[in-house]
Amino acid sequence: MSPEEGQSIVAKWGAWMQKVGPAIIDIGSPLGPADSLVDDGTTSQTLSLTDYSIVDASDMASARQLADGHPYLSEGQGTTPSTSSK
C-alpha cells in the first residue's frame, strides 16, 4: 500500500467515526487466524471475519444506517457485514 492509499484509508475512517460519533462502542480491531471450538470439544468451520466494529443503536435499521460509509463495508470488494442484536 502506498503512503497515499494509507492516508486515504485513514481519512475514510476519520470521516466514518465522526459521523457515527458517540454511537461507537468499540471501533474494533483486526482479527488473526482463528479456530472454532464446539462445546463437545470438536472444531468447526470458522467464520471469515477479519475485523469488527460495535455500535450502539436502538434497532437493526439504525445500526445499518450507522454502518453506511464504514470503510470496510464500502470498499466494493463483496464483504458482507455481520450484524447481531441483543
N, C-alpha and C positions, 0 to 999 in steps of 0.2 A: 504494500500500500504506500502510495506516495504521501509526502507531507501534506499536500493539498487535499488529497482524499481523506486523510485523517482529520484535518481541520473541518472539512465538510461534515463528517460524521459527528464530530464534537458539537458543531453548530446545530445540527438537527436534534441531538439530544437536549441541548440547552433550550431550544425552542419548544420541544415537547414538554420538558419539565416545567418551564414557565407557564405553559398553557394549562397543565394539569394542577400545578400548584400544591396546596396542602392535601389534595386527594392522594398524593403519592405516599403510600405507607412504607414501601421498600422499593428503591429504584432497581434493585436486582443485582445479579452477579452472574458471571459466566459459570457454567457447569462443566465439570470434567467428565472423563469416562465413568460409566455407571454400570451397576448390576441391579437387577430387580429381584428381591428376595420375597418368597411367598411364605405365609405363616406355617406351612408344613415343612419348611427347611429347604425346599427346592428353589430353583431360579426360574425366572420367566423372562420373556422378551421385554427389553427396556423401552421406554418412551424416547423418541428422538428430540428431546429438549436440549437447547444449548444455552438458554438464558431465561430469566424471568423478571417480571416487574409486578408489584402488587399495588393496586389502587383501591381506595375506599369509595364505594358507590352504593346508592340506595337500591338499585336493581341491575339486571344484566344489560338492559338497554343503555343505562347511564354508563356502565363500565365500558361498553362498546364505544360510546361516544368519547370517553376519555382515552381509549386506545387509538383513536383516529390520529394519525400523524406520528405514532410511535415509530422510531427509526427502524426497528427490525421488522415491523409489520407493514411497512410501506415501501420496502425496497424492491417489490415486484419480483421476488425470487420464489414465490409459491409457498412461503412459510404459512403455517396455519396457527393462529393463536389458540392457546388452551385456556379456557375460562372455567371457573367454578364459582358457585355461590354458596354462602354459608347457610 
